[in-house]
Amino acid sequence: MSEKEYIIFWFRRDLRLLDNVGLSKALAQGKSVLPIFIFDNNILHKLPKDDPRVNFIYNTLQNLRQELNNKYKASVALFHGNPLDIYKDLIKSYKITAVYTNHDYEPYAIKRDKEIYDFLREKNILFKTFKDQVIFERNEIVKADGNPYVVYTPYMRKWKETYRRLSLNSIPKVDNIGNFISDIDLPNVSLHDLGFINATIKAPEYDDSPKIIQEYEVTRNYPAIKGTSLLSLHLRFGTVSPRLIIKKAVKEENETFWNELIWREFFMQILWHFPHTVTKSFKEKYDRIVWRNNEEDFKKWCEGKTGYPLVDAGMRQLNKTGFMHNRVRMLVGSFLCKHLLIDWRWGEAYFAEKLLDYEMASNVGNWQWVAGCGVDAAPYFRIFNPTTQITKFDKDLKYINQWVTDLNELTYPLPIVEHKAARERCLNAYKEALN
């Protein structure tokens, strides 16, 4: 092992060079920086072999390796396995003085990082993490008494007031880029090495143009229109900087677009304060609901064969592209929980498997929202009518016809349930549980 000292920068949910807080801090230390990424077996083994998210991460890292090679004769070392085992091997090959990375707030990540921290501390190696994927985290936006907000609107107001007061509009530069380790032969892996194959679903490109932001509140509710930014995937994996996106929203003076970005941070701080919500309702009494959990109904919902065209269009879009328009997400979620009386956790798990932009905090938060059991949730008696939703948001059937190609054929199923009867059944089930 060489006596030369190194700092590791561990890429995770921050797959970019521009405005990467932990990376800039590592490079500023004046030592050679070894960038790494670990394909974590604890995560990968749960995924289908053609998972498009693994493809997206893999392709992004290969592009990052190429960029570093072309500009700095540097690279990113790619590893596959258990993170703790990887670090045990790394300290045998390099004289590591510190590991820098950015915060991750999900329960598994917190547990993983604690294990890495404890191991490195025994070896007198610094493990330092930084806030990067959000503007405000943990306890930074709380009530005057120090308690977390559990209602969005006051959280949003405090968030904006704090942002303006602190004038958070400057973007830190990634300087000292020459401090990357000059080694283009760092370990690489292939999809095959990871046990995966090329996915048929491809990640969409995002659009954060002034036009998209300026017209957002006018176009965002209509699934047939390209009126959303498709940023969620890129914010999820950190291929874009949340600070740059917020700055653009502020510049274009679009409060609606800005508010949607703040929802992401609202749910993140909820998950951090209330990690039990991953598996349990925030409002405990809602766990008393007696769900029907009919497996055949659930299968029809998953396949987009409920007989309700807008619901089916959303599910078929999800299955084919890994994406679903946000307005339609609310409808299909409400339909599953309230029309079919199927546990929100079933829907959350299916979305977790299928969504390209799956993020635990937002997925859990939004599913609990539609089920009425989460923070700042829709009241349980708010039940979307899947037919009138068409009139409001897809009256020309453009979106439906794109995804439900058998709409006018005899093979298209009859409605799985009658709306009025399902509504009454839902209200009775909720009332019985909550009284």
Number of C-alpha atoms within 10 A of each C-alpha: 8 9 8 11 13 21 27 25 26 22 24 18 19 26 21 18 20 18 20 27 23 24 28 20 19 28 23 15 12 14 18 18 27 25 24 18 18 17 19 16 13 12 11 17 11 9 14 15 18 16 20 24 23 22 21 21 17 18 13 16 22 18 12 18 21 17 15 19 17 12 11 17 17 26 28 27 21 20 18 18 15 15 20 17 11 14 17 13 11 13 15 11 11 17 16 23 18 19 24 24 26 21 21 20 20 17 14 12 12 13 12 16 18 13 14 17 18 13 16 21 13 9 12 12 18 16 20 16 18 15 15 23 24 17 15 18 18 16 14 13 22 18 14 7 6 10 11 19 21 20 13 17 14 13 20 20 14 16 21 16 12 15 14 11 9 9 9 13 15 9 14 12 13 18 14 15 18 15 20 25 21 17 15 17 12 17 12 16 14 13 15 10 10 19 12 18 17 15 16 12 18 14 19 15 11 14 15 16 11 14 11 18 26 18 15 18 15 11 16 21 18 21 21 18 13 13 20 23 16 18 19 18 22 22 22 20 22 20 19 23 24 20 20 15 16 20 17 19 21 15 12 16 13 17 15 17 23 20 18 12 19 22 17 19 23 27 21 24 23 22 22 19 17 13 16 12 21 19 11 17 22 24 14 12 13 19 15 13 16 14 17 13 16 12 10 9 19 20 12 16 23 21 15 25 23 23 17 23 25 28 28 24 25 26 28 23 19 22 18 13 18 23 24 24 20 14 15 22 20 17 19 27 24 30 26 23 25 29 26 22 25 23 21 26 18 15 22 21 13 11 26 16 16 21 19 26 23 21 20 20 22 19 21 26 29 23 25 29 22 27 29 25 24 24 20 16 20 17 13 18 15 14 21 19 15 19 13 12 16 19 11 10 17 19 13 11 15 13 21 23 17 12 20 22 11 12 17 9 8 8 8 16 16 12 12 15 15 10 18 11 10 17 22 14 16 22 17 12 18 22 13 12 14 13 6
